[in-house]
Amino acid sequence: MTSTDLLALSAARRWDIYGPVHKGLRRAHGAMAARLGSADYAADLRPLLADLRAHLEIAGQHLAHEEDHIHAALAARAPDAVATLQDQHEHHRARFAALQAAIARVEHGAAADRPGLGRVLYLEFSAFVAEDLLHMLHEETTTWPLLCALFSDEELMTIEQAIVASLSPDETIATMRMMLPAMNPEERTGLLTGMKAGAPPQAYAAVIEHAARPTLPRAEFAELERLGLAA
């Protein structure tokens, strides 16, 4: 897929099933890598390691949702296209196991060993991020164009809506906290406009109060207020 082809799909405003959530993951990966790199491993690490575990849980859930919905749909129309994606996901899961072991070593290591153990954890996470960035690039430049060729926008929207419907309330808030600050204003407005129209009022209010308000800069949240999207 060439840049020209991708531009054509974007110009046609084809349904972007990967872009918004991948923006959130990229931003969250970078923030976590920065925290791990600047951490004082002689200090209390419980908040950092708890947040890292939560981050890895979201990343793992993202893989599962893609497999259950996107990969399942793709396999029905282009079975050969799924194998590479599945291999990359299994490699991610092996990396998650290595990261969990590295976290445990930091938690239980002697104080004198923690700086070295922390560096290993940081490098292990950096390796995961590097691999995931390439994986998401593959999905957006190879898999997405294939999906656009095989499925209508309405079908892609139906797949995405099935993913959204499968999320628990806690997953929904965690995902929106990750996505909303990573989106540009047009994307954010479109997402929240559709959500406000289709979601139960209580669920939408929870997204605003627990995801949008805590994560968006004041000026960006004020724009949601101006548009009538903050309530």
C-alpha positions as MATLAB code, in Angstrom:
seq = 'MTSTDLLALSAARRWDIYGPVHKGLRRAHGAMAARLGSADYAADLRPLLADLRAHLEIAGQHLAHEEDHIHAALAARAPDAVATLQDQHEHHRARFAALQAAIARVEHGAAADRPGLGRVLYLEFSAFVAEDLLHMLHEETTTWPLLCALFSDEELMTIEQAIVASLSPDETIATMRMMLPAMNPEERTGLLTGMKAGAPPQAYAAVIEHAARPTLPRAEFAELERLGLAA';
ca = [
       0.000    0.000    0.000;
       1.524    3.305   -1.110;
       1.168    6.721    0.477;
      -0.997    7.728   -2.460;
      -3.354    4.814   -1.810;
      -3.598    5.702    1.877;
      -4.302    9.323    1.007;
      -7.071    8.201   -1.335;
      -8.699    6.133    1.403;
      -8.424    9.020    3.833;
      -9.802   11.466    1.268;
     -12.734    9.129    0.725;
     -13.230    9.228    4.490;
     -13.375    5.445    4.754;
     -14.234    4.191    8.222;
     -10.994    4.138   10.228;
     -11.393    1.199   12.564;
      -7.785    1.337   13.792;
      -6.755    4.999   13.861;
      -8.370    6.438   17.004;
      -7.566    3.579   19.381;
      -4.047    3.289   17.997;
      -3.494    6.997   18.625;
      -4.452    6.373   22.227;
      -2.135    3.392   22.548;
       0.804    5.274   21.026;
       0.319    8.178   23.427;
      -0.082    5.872   26.428;
       2.958    3.789   25.441;
       5.085    6.926   25.241;
       3.873    8.272   28.572;
       4.541    4.969   30.324;
       7.992    4.632   28.755;
       8.833    8.133   29.972;
       7.690    7.317   33.501;
       9.695    4.097   33.603;
      12.758    5.908   32.304;
      12.605    8.733   34.854;
      11.516    6.688   37.880;
      13.500    6.601   41.103;
      13.725    2.859   41.674;
      14.803    3.399   45.269;
      11.459    5.090   46.027;
       7.942    3.687   46.488;
       7.193    2.031   43.148;
       3.724    0.729   43.913;
       1.773    3.439   42.002;
       4.014    3.163   38.949;
       3.934   -0.629   38.810;
       0.168   -0.692   39.351;
      -0.263    1.714   36.446;
       2.078   -0.382   34.304;
       0.054   -3.514   35.026;
      -3.151   -1.650   34.150;
      -1.560   -0.438   30.928;
      -0.546   -3.965   29.947;
      -4.049   -5.198   30.755;
      -5.550   -2.632   28.366;
      -3.031   -3.589   25.689;
      -3.907   -7.258   26.135;
      -7.635   -6.554   25.997;
      -7.076   -4.606   22.780;
      -5.484   -7.678   21.178;
      -8.371   -9.877   22.284;
     -11.007   -7.492   20.936;
      -9.233   -7.299   17.575;
      -9.069  -11.090   17.384;
     -12.679  -11.652   18.426;
     -14.131   -9.133   16.010;
     -11.753   -7.821   13.316;
      -9.757  -11.006   12.775;
     -12.886  -13.146   12.850;
     -14.541  -11.018   10.169;
     -11.377  -10.856    8.075;
     -10.823  -14.621    8.246;
     -14.223  -15.179    6.648;
     -13.240  -13.207    3.529;
      -9.439  -13.360    3.378;
      -8.214  -16.249    5.562;
      -4.569  -15.855    4.537;
      -4.499  -12.284    5.816;
      -4.973  -13.262    9.466;
      -1.904  -15.435   10.043;
       0.606  -12.578   10.234;
      -1.618  -10.624   12.621;
      -2.056  -13.648   14.871;
       1.686  -14.302   14.927;
       2.337  -10.701   15.967;
      -0.298  -10.929   18.697;
       1.220  -14.128   20.079;
       4.622  -12.443   20.143;
       3.060   -9.584   22.113;
       1.656  -12.043   24.632;
       5.089  -13.561   25.136;
       6.402  -10.050   25.718;
       3.618   -9.405   28.260;
       4.722  -12.505   30.200;
       8.324  -11.281   30.191;
       7.181   -7.869   31.405;
       5.138   -9.362   34.239;
       8.220  -11.306   35.331;
      10.336   -8.135   35.161;
       7.769   -6.272   37.268;
       7.845   -9.018   39.880;
      11.655   -8.901   40.012;
      11.548   -5.144   40.672;
       8.897   -5.594   43.368;
      10.740   -8.333   45.227;
      14.345   -7.443   44.506;
      16.752   -6.174   47.120;
      16.988   -2.397   47.402;
      20.547   -2.393   46.055;
      19.429   -4.336   42.966;
      16.396   -2.253   42.086;
      18.112    0.337   39.854;
      19.465   -2.436   37.646;
      16.202   -4.347   37.719;
      14.363   -1.136   36.870;
      16.575   -0.580   33.854;
      15.838   -4.106   32.622;
      12.110   -3.434   33.046;
      12.421   -0.145   31.160;
      14.273   -1.797   28.280;
      11.814   -4.715   28.187;
       8.921   -2.275   27.954;
      10.760   -0.247   25.302;
      11.149   -3.413   23.224;
       7.417   -4.069   23.497;
       6.615   -0.507   22.434;
       8.945   -0.732   19.445;
       7.303   -3.965   18.328;
       3.788   -2.664   18.898;
       4.456    0.510   16.923;
       5.491   -1.630   13.957;
       2.489   -3.912   14.464;
       0.052   -0.983   14.514;
       1.745    0.463   11.423;
       1.189   -2.862    9.657;
      -2.472   -2.843   10.649;
      -3.008    0.725    9.466;
      -1.071    0.502    6.192;
      -1.763   -3.110    5.161;
      -4.748   -4.518    7.064;
      -6.934   -1.402    7.021;
      -6.755   -0.967    3.227;
      -7.610   -4.654    2.857;
     -10.572   -4.230    5.192;
     -11.708   -1.236    3.126;
     -11.524   -3.364   -0.021;
     -13.458   -6.252    1.507;
     -16.009   -4.449    3.699;
     -18.285   -1.467    3.313;
     -18.112    1.385    5.798;
     -21.381    0.169    7.263;
     -19.879   -3.268    7.847;
     -16.749   -1.790    9.430;
     -18.928    0.336   11.703;
     -20.861   -2.776   12.722;
     -17.605   -4.563   13.618;
     -16.477   -1.576   15.676;
     -19.838   -1.283   17.414;
     -19.590   -4.950   18.388;
     -16.209   -4.236   19.994;
     -17.635   -1.251   21.872;
     -20.628   -3.295   23.037;
     -18.296   -5.979   24.397;
     -16.481   -3.557   26.726;
     -17.273   -3.505   30.416;
     -17.993   -0.079   31.960;
     -14.497   -0.012   33.458;
     -12.924   -0.945   30.115;
     -14.927    1.777   28.403;
     -13.673    4.459   30.787;
     -10.072    3.222   30.615;
     -10.173    3.153   26.825;
     -11.710    6.605   26.575;
      -9.166    8.039   29.019;
      -6.496    6.720   26.688;
      -8.116    7.800   23.414;
      -9.677   11.217   24.022;
      -6.489   13.225   24.734;
      -4.751   11.552   21.787;
      -7.406   12.510   19.229;
      -7.490   15.719   17.235;
     -10.475   18.049   17.813;
     -12.420   16.842   14.771;
     -12.023   13.183   15.733;
     -12.927   13.853   19.357;
     -16.004   15.862   18.412;
     -17.181   13.179   15.999;
     -16.710   10.394   18.518;
     -18.490   12.177   21.348;
     -21.299   13.408   19.105;
     -22.033    9.853   18.022;
     -21.699    8.556   21.558;
     -24.020   11.180   22.979;
     -26.643   10.332   20.365;
     -26.429    6.578   20.821;
     -25.337    5.795   24.370;
     -27.515    5.835   27.500;
     -27.266    9.284   29.133;
     -25.761    7.851   32.319;
     -23.033    6.043   30.368;
     -22.220    9.152   28.360;
     -22.076   11.274   31.528;
     -19.610    8.782   33.024;
     -17.328    9.142   29.987;
     -17.376   12.921   30.315;
     -16.766   12.980   34.067;
     -14.282   10.129   34.371;
     -12.499   10.216   31.006;
     -12.834   13.583   29.260;
     -12.706   15.990   32.200;
      -9.664   14.450   33.948;
      -7.545   13.980   30.811;
      -8.211   16.942   28.506;
      -6.508   20.342   28.855;
      -8.890   23.010   30.135;
      -9.149   24.763   26.771;
     -10.038   21.520   24.976;
     -12.659   20.605   27.559;
     -14.068   24.127   27.272;
     -14.541   23.504   23.557;
     -16.621   20.437   24.382;
     -18.687   22.619   26.697;
     -19.164   25.156   23.893;
     -20.372   22.401   21.580;
     -22.792   21.030   24.156;
     -20.835   17.779   24.480;
     -19.718   18.131   28.090;
     -22.972   17.167   29.723;
];
